[in-house]
Every structure is written in C-alpha cells, then in structure tokens.
Amino acid sequence: MDDLTARARIRDAAIGLWGERGIEGASIRDIAAAAGVSSGLVRHHFGSKEALRDACDEYAKERMAEVGDELSTAEGVSGLDPGSLHPRVFRLQIYLVRSMMDGSETATALFLGAVDTIEQWTTQYGIEPSDRRAYAAAMAAIKLSTFVFRDQISKAIGDDITSPEGYARIGQALLEVFTIPLLAPDQVEEIRKKGKR
C-alpha cells in the first residue's frame, strides 16, 4: 500500500508541475520533492521521465473519459453543476492542455476524440454547420482555450477560475457562448455569401 500511495503521489505531483510549467519546466528531482519522495523512488516506479509522462497522460485521459461518461445522458448532457466538477477535473484539464502544447500524442488523441464526439453530437441533434468537422474542432478549441488563458480570464472576470466558484462562472459563460446566437439568420447568410465570392 505504501508503494501504491507513493506512486500516486508521484503521478499527481507530475501532473501538477507539468500542468503549470510544461514537460521541460519540471525535472524528476522537482517532482520527487513535490511528492515527498526520493528521485530514486520516482525512477523505481516509472523508470524514466518519458514513462512517467506516458503514465500521467493515460491517467488523465482515463479520468476525463469517466467524467465525460458521468456528464452524458440519453438526452445529451446532464444538468450536473460545473462547479461540482472542479476539484476532480481542473488540474487534469490544465495538464492535458499543456501536454498537447508540448506535443503529447496521447493528449492530442484526446483532443481529436473530443472533436469526433462533437461531430457525432451535431449529427445526432440535427445541427447543420457548413463544415461539420471545422465546427467541431472550433468548439473543442474554444473550450480548451479557457485553460490556456486562465490567468487573463481570471483578471477579466474578477474571479479566480481555479476556484470552484470561478470555474462554475466560466462554465456557465461557455454554455451561453454555445447557445445564445450573436447574429440573426439573415446576417449569417450574408456573411456566408461573401465568403463564397
């Protein structure tokens, strides 16, 4: 049990540090110090920095898939309060976004999976964008950009989005971004016509 606990502490420390600093910004020694273990124990459990990164990517991917299942219902998306998700997912979302920026194939595959899911969802609910794939990619990117710009967004809204309250606020705002039309149908049609010229 001590070994398993140490392994989890190392993984969680790596997720926290790499999420904030990137893969090159935190060494095995930094992660060991944050986990309260020796560098040797990190190598004992994971072998190398790359193997630890792979383990973190896989763990984050699995946990986010579980959250996705929790949010999904037969009717679409559940009414779960976004603020209640914060403690479980915020660090993982930050980590996965940073991991994508650092070139992780696992994190990139997770993004592509999200795009696939959004694309399927638009088909299921009769949403007809002019370019379904680009629409799905844009939606996924908008959601992820919240974590890239978290410091700036926190300043803009006067509430730290790393807190459950701030996270719930920005979650509600994103919901409204996706559901409140900014343009009237005739304006949309006019813009589309101009784009085809």
C-alpha positions in Angstrom: 0.0 0.0 0.0 2.9 2.4 0.7 4.3 1.7 -2.7 0.9 2.4 -4.4 0.4 5.6 -2.4 3.9 6.8 -3.3 3.2 6.0 -7.0 0.0 8.0 -6.9 1.7 10.9 -5.1 4.4 11.0 -7.8 1.9 10.9 -10.6 -0.2 13.7 -9.0 2.9 15.8 -8.4 4.0 15.4 -12.0 0.5 16.3 -13.3 0.5 19.5 -11.1 4.0 20.6 -12.0 3.9 19.8 -15.7 0.5 21.4 -16.0 1.9 24.6 -14.7 5.5 24.5 -16.2 5.4 22.1 -19.1 7.4 18.9 -19.6 10.7 20.8 -19.8 9.9 23.0 -16.8 10.0 20.4 -14.1 12.6 17.7 -13.6 12.4 14.3 -11.9 14.1 16.0 -8.9 11.3 18.7 -8.8 8.6 16.1 -9.0 10.2 13.9 -6.3 10.4 16.9 -4.0 6.8 17.9 -4.6 5.7 14.3 -3.9 7.9 14.0 -0.8 9.9 11.1 -2.1 13.4 10.5 -3.5 14.4 10.8 -7.2 15.4 7.1 -7.0 11.8 6.1 -6.0 10.4 8.0 -9.0 12.8 6.0 -11.2 11.9 2.8 -9.4 8.2 3.3 -10.1 8.3 4.8 -13.6 11.8 4.2 -15.0 12.2 7.5 -16.9 10.7 10.9 -17.3 9.0 9.8 -20.6 7.5 6.8 -18.9 6.1 9.0 -16.1 4.7 11.3 -18.7 3.0 8.5 -20.5 1.5 7.3 -17.2 0.2 10.8 -16.4 -1.2 11.2 -19.9 -3.0 7.8 -19.6 -4.3 8.5 -16.1 -5.6 12.0 -17.2 -7.2 10.5 -20.3 -9.0 7.8 -18.3 -10.2 10.2 -15.6 -11.6 12.7 -18.2 -13.3 9.8 -20.0 -15.0 8.9 -16.7 -16.2 12.5 -16.2 -17.5 12.5 -19.8 -19.5 9.4 -19.1 -20.8 11.0 -15.9 -22.0 14.1 -17.9 -23.5 12.1 -20.7 -27.2 11.0 -20.6 -29.5 9.5 -23.2 -30.8 13.0 -23.8 -27.4 14.6 -24.3 -25.7 16.4 -21.4 -26.6 16.1 -17.8 -27.6 19.0 -15.6 -24.6 18.5 -13.3 -23.3 21.7 -11.8 -20.0 22.6 -13.5 -18.7 23.9 -10.1 -19.1 20.4 -8.6 -16.7 19.0 -11.2 -13.9 21.4 -10.3 -11.9 19.5 -7.7 -11.7 16.4 -9.9 -11.1 17.8 -13.3 -9.5 21.3 -13.3 -5.9 20.1 -12.7 -6.3 17.3 -15.3 -7.7 19.8 -17.9 -4.8 22.1 -17.3 -2.3 19.2 -17.5 -3.8 17.9 -20.8 -3.9 21.3 -22.5 -0.2 21.8 -21.5 0.6 18.3 -22.6 -1.0 19.0 -26.0 1.1 22.1 -26.3 4.2 20.1 -25.5 3.4 17.6 -28.3 1.9 14.6 -26.4 0.4 12.1 -28.8 -2.0 10.9 -26.1 -3.3 14.3 -25.2 -3.6 15.2 -28.9 -5.6 11.9 -29.5 -7.9 13.0 -26.6 -8.5 16.3 -28.4 -9.2 14.5 -31.7 -11.6 12.2 -29.8 -13.4 15.3 -28.4 -13.7 16.6 -32.0 -15.1 13.3 -33.1 -17.7 13.3 -30.2 -18.8 16.9 -31.0 -19.1 16.0 -34.7 -21.3 13.0 -33.9 -23.4 15.1 -31.5 -24.1 17.7 -34.2 -25.3 14.9 -36.5 -27.4 13.3 -33.8 -29.2 16.6 -32.9 -29.6 17.9 -36.5 -27.2 20.7 -36.2 -26.1 21.6 -39.8 -22.9 23.7 -39.9 -21.4 24.4 -43.3 -18.3 22.5 -42.4 -19.1 20.0 -39.6 -15.5 18.9 -38.9 -14.2 22.5 -38.6 -17.2 23.4 -36.4 -16.4 20.5 -34.1 -12.7 21.4 -34.0 -13.6 25.1 -33.2 -15.9 24.1 -30.4 -13.3 21.9 -28.8 -10.6 24.5 -29.2 -12.7 27.2 -27.6 -13.3 25.1 -24.6 -9.6 24.3 -24.2 -8.5 27.9 -24.7 -10.1 28.7 -21.3 -7.3 26.8 -19.6 -4.6 28.4 -21.8 -5.8 31.9 -20.9 -6.9 31.1 -17.3 -4.8 33.9 -15.7 -6.1 36.5 -18.1 -9.7 35.3 -17.8 -9.5 35.4 -14.0 -8.4 39.0 -14.2 -11.1 39.9 -16.7 -14.0 38.5 -14.6 -12.5 39.4 -11.2 -12.9 35.8 -10.0 -10.1 33.1 -10.0 -11.2 30.4 -12.4 -9.0 27.9 -10.5 -11.6 28.2 -7.7 -14.8 26.2 -7.8 -16.8 29.4 -8.0 -14.8 30.9 -10.8 -14.8 27.6 -12.7 -18.6 27.5 -12.4 -18.9 31.0 -13.7 -16.8 30.4 -16.8 -18.6 27.1 -17.4 -21.9 28.9 -17.4 -20.4 31.6 -19.7 -19.2 28.9 -22.2 -22.7 27.3 -22.1 -24.2 30.7 -23.1 -21.5 31.3 -25.8 -22.6 28.0 -27.4 -26.3 28.7 -27.1 -27.0 32.4 -27.5 -26.9 33.5 -31.1 -24.8 36.6 -31.8 -26.1 37.0 -35.4 -29.6 36.9 -36.9 -30.1 34.3 -39.6 -30.1 36.9 -42.4 -26.7 38.2 -41.2 -25.3 34.7 -41.2 -26.5 34.1 -44.7 -25.0 37.4 -45.9 -21.6 36.5 -44.3 -21.6 33.1 -46.0 -22.4 34.6 -49.4 -19.4 37.0 -49.0 -17.2 34.1 -48.0 -18.0 32.2 -51.2 -17.1 35.1 -53.5 
